Amino acid sequence: MPVESSHLVAARQRIAQAYAPDVFTAAGRSIIEELGHHLAAAQASKGSVLNWRSPGENDEDALALLSAPRPTDGAAFVNEVASMVRLTVARGQTLHDPRYIGHQVAPPLPIAGLFEAVSSVTNQGMAIYEMGPWATGVEDAMVQTLGQALGFPAGSFAGFITSGGSLATLTALLTARNVALEQAWRRGITAGGGAPPVMVAHSESHYCVTRAAGVLGIGSDHVIKVELDDRSRMNPQSLEVTLTELRRKGHPIVAVIASACSTRTGAFDPLPAISEVCKRHGVWLHVDAAHGGAACLSDRHRHLLQGIELADSVVWDAHKMLHVPALCTFVFYRDPRHRYCAFEQDAPYLYDPTAPFLADHDSGLKTVECTKRAAAFGLWAAWRLHGKQLFADIVESTFDMARRFHDLLAAADDFVALHEPMCNIQMFRHLPAALRDADAKTIGAFQLQLRRRVIESGRFYIVPGKWEGHGALRAVVMNPLTTEAHLKELLTTLREEGTKIIAGG
């Protein structure tokens, strides 16, 4: 036998060291310990919420570490792992701090994060069943559990997980397009000289709807927005008028997109009435429940989703109100036959003709992804270990805290609550005495400047918004550890930073 070169011997030694279970175990303990310290400090609000540094600074430091000296032995390796974890959490967002009241991104349940690590280390890819058989079983179990929670009868619906709400919305609307325009997959969208196809949406629908329209060849200009009522919900009477007029003009209608809830204000559309209008016009109803789907788990708030089981398709982000790591989004079809309507593909190197009974468990037939990560492990573990009640508790706690925040705003003479919250989203403005007589543009600009000061200070994290065309502030109580005391402190912080702006400081 030929003797291996010293180069190959050294290469094999390095590879063996990189995969060594004992080194991995020691590094894993170090990671868990550092993350435990991080969670304790975050929950006690001992640091900054947003560890603000300019993008250029972070780019430079991350790049510099790539060329720094490598660890020379196992102990040095573990020490460097700990150092890298400390750096990572010290330079990022601190979602587990109760003062994080910003985007609709959850502080994940810690146990869910650990099971995401199990998924990542074992790399249970999912395109066909045999690539990730247990991952497929776990996903199917969660699809059935959550689908029934929404109100779909057991065994009567279909669903799957995909990578985020935007991709889920695209997939569901692609299905709707192929059902409405039967030859579109193979022949493309051709108006044939007639009126172009359209989609009809809640006028504050997430921007992924217009993105999907562009990708699907419908065009963002052909997303027709429906008027809202005084609570920012889709108006069923306006929807009736819109669909009637579109039918009169000969437009093929791909889908109506309702919100449960809307991104900006958290408004839940009246789904029973909207469903009735869609049924009367023979139009596919899609419901964006990315944020609000979890309301079905709470007896107190389930009424907000009344009628969702009448939708043809629903999307629900588990990485929002189910508090698992991103990305994990469910797509549901009321009619299980629609699960194969999104795509037509022929991939003999993947799909085994000798086992056609496995096709229903091959995720690659239903999703944009071919190889797909096993995204359900974290949710499955949290549901198994904590139970459904914990998720109901999180919904009720965060929804209640937004209502308390609304009451604090209403009781203050220098704040304005811009709407009543239906969930855990509240838009508002700070209006100090010096700005009482200012015009809307000046007041709006002040809100955005104020937010920038607050988040860069690290004291709180909230997000910007618009109300009637001008700047506003938006708080989303995602952290179930946020208390009324934190919300009062937020108002104090806004007042203090606002005073500095007005004083020119």
C-alpha positions as CSV (number, residue, x, y, z in Angstrom):
1,M,0.0,0.0,0.0
2,P,1.2,3.5,-0.8
3,V,2.4,5.5,2.3
4,E,0.3,8.6,3.0
5,S,2.1,11.9,2.7
6,S,2.9,13.8,5.8
7,H,0.5,16.5,4.5
8,L,-2.5,14.0,4.4
9,V,-1.6,12.6,7.8
10,A,-1.6,16.1,9.3
11,A,-4.9,16.8,7.5
12,R,-6.5,13.7,8.9
13,Q,-5.3,14.6,12.4
14,R,-6.8,18.1,12.1
15,I,-10.1,16.7,10.9
16,A,-10.2,14.1,13.7
17,Q,-9.6,16.9,16.3
18,A,-12.4,19.1,14.8
19,Y,-14.9,16.2,15.2
20,A,-13.6,14.9,18.6
21,P,-16.5,14.2,20.9
22,D,-14.6,15.0,24.1
23,V,-13.6,18.4,22.8
24,F,-17.2,19.0,21.7
25,T,-18.5,18.0,25.1
26,A,-16.2,20.4,26.9
27,A,-17.0,23.2,24.5
28,G,-20.7,22.5,24.8
29,R,-20.5,22.8,28.6
30,S,-18.7,26.1,28.2
31,I,-21.3,27.4,25.8
32,I,-24.2,26.5,28.1
33,E,-22.5,28.1,31.1
34,E,-21.9,31.3,29.2
35,L,-25.5,31.4,27.9
36,G,-26.8,30.8,31.4
37,H,-24.8,33.8,32.7
38,H,-26.2,35.8,29.8
39,L,-29.8,34.9,30.5
40,A,-29.4,35.8,34.2
41,A,-27.9,39.1,33.4
42,A,-30.4,39.9,30.7
43,Q,-33.5,39.0,32.8
44,A,-32.1,41.3,35.5
45,S,-31.5,44.1,33.0
46,K,-27.8,44.4,34.0
47,G,-26.6,45.6,30.6
48,S,-27.8,47.3,27.5
49,V,-30.7,46.1,25.5
50,L,-29.2,47.0,22.2
51,N,-25.4,46.9,22.3
52,W,-25.0,49.7,19.8
53,R,-21.9,50.0,17.7
54,S,-21.6,51.1,14.1
55,P,-21.8,48.5,11.4
56,G,-18.2,49.3,10.3
57,E,-16.9,48.6,13.8
58,N,-18.6,45.2,14.1
59,D,-17.4,44.3,10.6
60,E,-13.8,45.1,11.4
61,D,-13.8,43.2,14.7
62,A,-15.4,40.1,13.2
63,L,-13.0,40.1,10.3
64,A,-10.0,40.6,12.6
65,L,-10.8,37.5,14.6
66,L,-10.8,35.4,11.5
67,S,-7.0,36.0,11.2
68,A,-6.2,35.8,15.0
69,P,-4.0,33.0,16.3
70,R,-5.8,29.7,16.5
71,P,-6.1,27.7,19.8
72,T,-3.2,25.3,20.2
73,D,-4.7,22.6,22.4
74,G,-8.0,21.4,23.8
75,A,-8.1,23.7,26.8
76,A,-7.2,26.8,24.7
77,F,-10.0,25.7,22.3
78,V,-12.6,25.6,25.0
79,N,-11.4,28.9,26.5
80,E,-11.7,30.6,23.1
81,V,-15.2,29.1,22.6
82,A,-16.3,30.8,25.9
83,S,-14.6,34.1,24.8
84,M,-16.5,34.0,21.4
85,V,-19.8,33.4,23.1
86,R,-19.2,36.3,25.5
87,L,-18.4,38.5,22.6
88,T,-21.4,37.4,20.6
89,V,-23.9,38.2,23.3
90,A,-22.1,41.4,24.3
91,R,-22.4,42.8,20.7
92,G,-26.0,41.8,19.9
93,Q,-29.6,42.4,20.8
94,T,-30.6,41.3,24.2
95,L,-34.1,39.9,23.6
96,H,-34.3,38.3,27.0
97,D,-34.1,41.7,28.7
98,P,-37.6,42.7,29.7
99,R,-36.8,46.2,28.3
100,Y,-36.8,44.7,24.8
101,I,-40.2,45.9,23.6
102,G,-39.4,46.1,19.9
103,H,-39.8,43.9,16.9
104,Q,-42.1,40.9,16.7
105,V,-39.1,38.6,17.5
106,A,-39.4,36.5,20.6
107,P,-37.0,35.8,23.4
108,P,-36.9,32.1,22.8
109,L,-37.7,29.6,25.5
110,P,-34.3,28.3,26.5
111,I,-35.2,24.7,26.1
112,A,-36.3,25.3,22.6
113,G,-32.9,26.8,21.8
114,L,-31.2,23.6,23.2
115,F,-33.2,21.4,21.0
116,E,-32.4,23.6,18.0
117,A,-28.8,22.8,18.8
118,V,-29.6,19.1,18.7
119,S,-31.1,19.7,15.2
120,S,-28.1,21.6,14.1
121,V,-25.4,19.3,15.4
122,T,-27.1,16.2,13.9
123,N,-28.2,18.1,10.8
124,Q,-31.5,16.4,10.1
125,G,-32.1,17.7,6.6
126,M,-35.6,17.3,5.2
127,A,-36.3,17.0,1.5
128,I,-37.4,13.4,1.6
129,Y,-38.6,11.3,4.5
130,E,-35.5,9.1,4.7
131,M,-33.2,12.1,5.1
132,G,-34.8,13.1,8.4
133,P,-37.4,10.5,9.5
134,W,-37.7,11.6,13.1
135,A,-37.6,15.3,12.1
136,T,-40.5,14.5,9.7
137,G,-42.5,12.8,12.5
138,V,-41.9,15.7,14.8
139,E,-43.0,18.2,12.2
140,D,-46.1,16.2,11.3
141,A,-47.0,16.0,15.0
142,M,-46.8,19.8,15.4
143,V,-48.7,20.4,12.2
144,Q,-51.6,18.3,13.5
145,T,-51.4,19.8,17.0
146,L,-51.5,23.4,15.9
147,G,-53.9,22.9,13.0
148,Q,-56.4,21.4,15.3
149,A,-55.8,24.3,17.7
150,L,-56.8,26.7,14.9
151,G,-60.0,24.7,14.5
152,F,-59.3,22.5,11.5
153,P,-60.9,19.0,12.1
154,A,-58.4,16.3,12.8
155,G,-57.4,14.4,9.6
156,S,-59.1,16.9,7.3
157,F,-56.3,19.4,6.6
158,A,-52.6,19.5,5.6
159,G,-49.6,21.6,6.5
160,F,-45.9,21.9,6.7
161,I,-43.1,24.1,8.1
162,T,-41.0,26.5,6.0
163,S,-38.4,29.2,6.6
164,G,-40.3,32.3,7.7
165,G,-43.5,34.1,7.1
166,S,-42.4,35.7,3.8
167,L,-41.6,32.3,2.2
168,A,-44.7,30.8,3.7
169,T,-46.9,33.5,2.3
170,L,-45.2,33.2,-1.1
171,T,-45.9,29.4,-1.1
172,A,-49.5,29.7,0.0
173,L,-50.2,32.4,-2.6
174,L,-48.4,30.4,-5.3
175,T,-50.9,27.6,-4.5
176,A,-53.8,30.0,-4.7
177,R,-52.4,31.3,-8.1
178,N,-52.1,27.8,-9.5
179,V,-55.7,26.9,-8.4
180,A,-57.1,30.2,-9.8
181,L,-55.0,30.1,-13.0
182,E,-54.7,26.4,-13.7
183,Q,-52.0,26.6,-16.4
184,A,-49.8,29.2,-14.8
185,W,-47.1,26.9,-13.6
186,R,-46.2,25.6,-17.0
187,R,-47.4,28.3,-19.4
188,G,-47.0,31.4,-17.2
189,I,-49.5,34.2,-16.6
190,T,-51.0,35.5,-19.8
191,A,-53.8,37.9,-19.8
192,G,-54.8,36.9,-23.3
193,G,-55.8,40.5,-24.0
194,G,-58.1,40.5,-21.0
195,A,-57.9,42.1,-17.6
196,P,-54.8,41.0,-15.6
197,P,-55.1,38.8,-12.5
198,V,-55.1,40.5,-9.1
199,M,-54.8,39.8,-5.4
200,V,-56.9,41.7,-2.8
201,A,-55.4,42.5,0.6
202,H,-55.9,44.2,3.9
203,S,-54.5,47.7,3.2
204,E,-51.9,47.3,5.9
205,S,-50.8,43.8,5.0
206,H,-47.2,42.8,5.5
207,Y,-44.9,43.8,2.6
208,C,-44.3,40.1,1.8
209,V,-47.7,40.2,0.0
210,T,-46.6,42.7,-2.6
211,R,-43.2,40.9,-2.8
212,A,-45.1,37.6,-3.5
213,A,-47.2,39.4,-6.2
214,G,-44.0,40.5,-7.9
215,V,-42.4,37.0,-7.7
216,L,-45.5,35.3,-8.9
217,G,-45.8,37.5,-12.0
218,I,-49.0,39.2,-10.9
219,G,-47.2,42.4,-10.2
220,S,-47.2,44.6,-7.0
221,D,-49.4,47.1,-8.8
222,H,-52.1,44.5,-9.0
223,V,-52.4,44.1,-5.3
224,I,-55.7,45.8,-4.5
225,K,-56.0,47.2,-1.0
226,V,-59.3,47.1,0.8
227,E,-60.5,49.9,3.0
228,L,-60.3,49.5,6.8
229,D,-62.8,50.2,9.5
230,D,-62.2,52.5,12.5
231,R,-60.2,49.7,14.2
232,S,-57.8,49.1,11.3
233,R,-59.6,45.9,10.3
234,M,-60.6,44.9,6.8
235,N,-64.1,46.1,6.1
236,P,-66.2,43.3,4.7
237,Q,-68.6,45.7,3.0
238,S,-65.7,47.3,1.2
239,L,-64.4,43.9,0.3
240,E,-67.8,43.0,-1.2
241,V,-67.7,46.2,-3.3
242,T,-64.1,45.6,-4.4
243,L,-64.7,41.9,-5.5
244,T,-67.9,42.8,-7.3
245,E,-66.2,45.5,-9.3
246,L,-63.2,43.3,-10.1
247,R,-65.5,40.6,-11.4
248,R,-67.4,43.1,-13.4
249,K,-64.2,44.2,-15.1
250,G,-63.2,40.6,-15.8
251,H,-60.1,40.4,-13.5
252,P,-59.2,36.9,-12.3
253,I,-58.9,37.1,-8.5
254,V,-56.1,35.0,-7.2
255,A,-56.8,35.4,-3.5
256,V,-58.0,37.7,-0.7
257,I,-55.4,38.2,2.0
258,A,-56.7,39.0,5.5
259,S,-54.8,39.7,8.7
260,A,-54.9,38.0,12.1
261,C,-53.3,40.2,13.2
262,S,-51.9,43.2,11.1
263,T,-48.3,44.1,11.6
264,R,-48.7,47.8,12.3
265,T,-51.4,47.9,15.0
266,G,-52.2,44.2,15.7
267,A,-55.7,44.4,14.3
268,F,-57.6,41.1,13.8
269,D,-59.9,41.1,10.7
270,P,-63.5,39.9,11.1
271,L,-62.9,36.5,9.5
272,P,-66.4,35.0,9.5
273,A,-67.8,38.0,7.4
274,I,-64.8,38.1,5.1
275,S,-65.0,34.3,4.6
276,E,-68.7,34.7,3.6
277,V,-67.8,37.4,1.0
278,C,-65.0,35.2,-0.4
279,K,-67.3,32.2,-0.6
280,R,-70.0,34.1,-2.4
281,H,-67.5,35.2,-5.0
282,G,-65.6,31.9,-5.2
283,V,-62.3,33.4,-4.1
284,W,-59.4,31.8,-2.2
285,L,-59.1,33.2,1.3
286,H,-55.6,33.4,2.8
287,V,-55.1,34.5,6.4
288,D,-51.8,35.9,7.7
289,A,-51.8,34.7,11.3
290,A,-48.0,34.9,11.5
291,H,-48.2,36.9,14.8
292,G,-51.7,36.3,16.0
293,G,-52.1,32.6,15.5
294,A,-51.1,31.8,19.0
295,A,-54.3,33.6,20.3
296,C,-56.1,30.3,19.6
297,L,-54.3,28.7,22.5
298,S,-55.8,31.1,25.0
299,D,-59.4,30.7,26.1
300,R,-59.5,34.5,26.8
301,H,-58.4,35.5,23.3
302,R,-59.4,32.7,21.0
303,H,-62.4,34.7,19.8
304,L,-60.0,37.0,17.9
305,L,-59.5,34.1,15.5
306,Q,-63.1,33.1,15.1
307,G,-63.6,31.9,11.5
308,I,-59.9,31.2,10.7
309,E,-60.8,27.5,10.1
310,L,-62.8,28.7,7.1
311,A,-59.7,30.0,5.3
312,D,-58.2,28.1,2.4
313,S,-54.7,28.8,3.7
314,V,-53.1,30.1,6.9
315,V,-49.6,31.0,7.9
316,W,-48.4,31.1,11.5
317,D,-44.9,32.0,12.7
318,A,-43.8,29.9,15.7
319,H,-40.8,32.2,16.1
320,K,-43.2,35.0,17.1
321,M,-45.7,34.2,19.8
322,L,-44.7,30.6,20.3
323,H,-41.3,31.8,21.4
324,V,-39.0,29.4,19.5
325,P,-35.8,30.4,17.6
326,A,-36.3,31.8,14.1
327,L,-37.2,30.6,11.6
328,C,-40.1,28.3,12.0
329,T,-43.4,29.1,10.1
330,F,-46.4,26.8,9.5
331,V,-48.5,26.8,6.4
332,F,-51.9,25.2,6.6
333,Y,-54.3,24.2,3.8
334,R,-58.0,23.6,4.7
335,D,-58.3,21.2,1.8
336,P,-55.4,18.7,2.0
337,R,-55.4,18.2,-1.8
338,H,-53.9,21.7,-2.1
339,R,-50.6,20.7,-0.5
340,Y,-49.3,19.5,-3.9
341,C,-50.6,22.5,-6.0
342,A,-47.8,24.9,-5.4
343,F,-45.1,23.0,-7.4
344,E,-44.6,20.6,-10.2
345,Q,-41.2,18.9,-10.1
346,D,-39.5,15.8,-11.4
347,A,-36.4,14.9,-9.4
348,P,-35.6,11.2,-9.8
349,Y,-32.4,11.5,-7.7
350,L,-34.6,12.4,-4.7
351,Y,-38.0,10.8,-5.0
352,D,-38.1,7.0,-4.9
353,P,-40.7,5.5,-7.2
354,T,-40.4,2.2,-5.3
355,A,-41.9,3.8,-2.2
356,P,-44.8,6.0,-3.4
357,F,-46.4,5.8,0.0
358,L,-43.7,8.0,1.4
359,A,-44.5,10.9,-0.9
360,D,-46.9,12.5,1.6
361,H,-44.0,12.8,4.0
362,D,-41.5,14.3,1.5
363,S,-41.3,18.0,2.4
364,G,-39.5,18.9,-0.9
365,L,-42.8,18.3,-2.8
366,K,-44.5,21.0,-0.8
367,T,-41.9,23.7,0.0
368,V,-39.6,26.1,-1.9
369,E,-36.7,24.5,-0.1
370,C,-35.2,21.3,-1.3
371,T,-33.0,20.5,1.7
372,K,-34.8,22.1,4.7
373,R,-33.6,22.3,8.3
374,A,-35.5,20.4,11.0
375,A,-37.3,23.5,12.4
376,A,-39.8,21.8,14.6
377,F,-37.5,20.3,17.3
378,G,-37.5,23.4,19.5
379,L,-41.3,23.8,19.5
380,W,-41.9,20.1,19.9
381,A,-39.6,19.9,23.0
382,A,-41.1,23.0,24.6
383,W,-44.6,21.8,24.0
384,R,-43.7,18.3,25.4
385,L,-41.9,19.7,28.5
386,H,-43.9,22.8,29.3
387,G,-47.3,21.9,27.9
388,K,-49.9,23.9,26.0
389,Q,-50.7,26.0,29.0
390,L,-47.4,27.8,29.0
391,F,-48.1,29.1,25.5
392,A,-51.5,30.3,26.6
393,D,-49.8,32.0,29.6
394,I,-47.4,33.8,27.3
395,V,-50.2,35.1,25.1
396,E,-52.3,36.3,28.0
397,S,-49.4,37.9,29.9
398,T,-48.1,39.9,26.9
399,F,-51.6,40.9,25.7
400,D,-52.5,42.0,29.2
401,M,-49.3,44.0,29.5
402,A,-50.0,45.9,26.2
403,R,-53.4,46.8,27.6
404,R,-51.7,48.1,30.8
405,F,-49.3,50.1,28.7
406,H,-52.3,51.6,26.9
407,D,-53.8,52.7,30.2
408,L,-50.5,54.2,31.3
409,L,-50.4,56.2,28.1
410,A,-54.0,57.3,28.5
411,A,-53.3,58.5,32.0
412,A,-50.3,60.6,31.0
413,D,-50.8,64.2,29.6
414,D,-47.6,64.0,27.6
415,F,-48.3,60.7,25.7
416,V,-50.9,59.7,23.2
417,A,-52.1,56.2,22.6
418,L,-52.9,56.0,18.9
419,H,-55.3,53.0,19.1
420,E,-56.6,50.4,21.5
421,P,-54.5,47.2,21.4
422,M,-56.2,44.0,20.3
423,C,-53.1,42.0,21.2
424,N,-49.6,43.0,22.4
425,I,-48.9,45.8,19.9
426,Q,-49.3,49.5,20.8
427,M,-48.5,52.5,18.7
428,F,-48.1,55.9,20.5
429,R,-46.4,59.2,20.6
430,H,-44.6,61.3,23.2
431,L,-46.0,64.8,23.1
432,P,-44.1,67.1,25.6
433,A,-45.5,70.5,26.3
434,A,-43.0,72.2,24.1
435,L,-44.4,70.4,21.0
436,R,-48.2,70.7,21.8
437,D,-48.6,73.3,19.1
438,A,-46.2,71.9,16.6
439,D,-47.3,70.7,13.2
440,A,-47.7,67.0,12.4
441,K,-44.4,66.7,10.5
442,T,-42.4,68.2,13.4
443,I,-44.1,65.9,15.9
444,G,-43.4,62.9,13.7
445,A,-39.8,63.7,13.2
446,F,-39.4,64.2,17.0
447,Q,-40.6,60.6,17.5
448,L,-38.1,59.1,15.2
449,Q,-35.2,61.2,16.7
450,L,-36.3,60.2,20.2
451,R,-36.4,56.5,19.4
452,R,-32.9,56.7,17.9
453,R,-31.6,58.2,21.1
454,V,-33.3,55.7,23.3
455,I,-32.1,52.6,21.5
456,E,-28.5,53.8,21.1
457,S,-28.5,54.5,24.8
458,G,-29.2,50.8,25.5
459,R,-31.9,51.7,28.0
460,F,-34.8,50.3,26.0
461,Y,-35.5,48.9,22.5
462,I,-38.7,50.0,20.7
463,V,-39.4,50.4,17.0
464,P,-40.6,53.2,14.7
465,G,-43.8,53.4,12.8
466,K,-46.1,55.8,10.9
467,W,-49.5,57.2,11.9
468,E,-51.4,59.2,9.3
469,G,-48.2,59.6,7.3
470,H,-45.9,60.8,10.1
471,G,-43.5,59.3,12.6
472,A,-44.7,57.4,15.6
473,L,-43.4,54.9,18.2
474,R,-44.4,51.3,18.4
475,A,-44.0,48.9,21.3
476,V,-44.5,45.1,21.0
477,V,-44.6,43.4,24.4
478,M,-42.9,40.1,23.2
479,N,-41.1,39.3,26.5
480,P,-43.4,37.7,29.0
481,L,-41.1,38.9,31.8
482,T,-41.8,42.5,31.0
483,T,-43.8,44.1,33.9
484,E,-45.8,47.3,34.4
485,A,-42.7,48.7,36.2
486,H,-40.6,48.3,33.0
487,L,-43.3,50.1,31.1
488,K,-43.4,53.0,33.5
489,E,-39.6,53.1,33.3
490,L,-39.9,53.3,29.5
491,L,-42.1,56.4,29.8
492,T,-39.6,58.0,32.1
493,T,-36.8,57.2,29.7
494,L,-38.6,58.7,26.8
495,R,-39.3,61.9,28.8
496,E,-35.7,62.2,29.8
497,E,-34.3,61.7,26.3
498,G,-37.0,63.9,24.9
499,T,-36.0,66.7,27.2
500,K,-32.4,66.5,26.0
501,I,-33.5,66.7,22.4
502,I,-35.7,69.8,23.0
503,A,-32.8,71.4,25.0
504,G,-30.5,70.8,22.0
505,G,-28.4,68.3,24.0
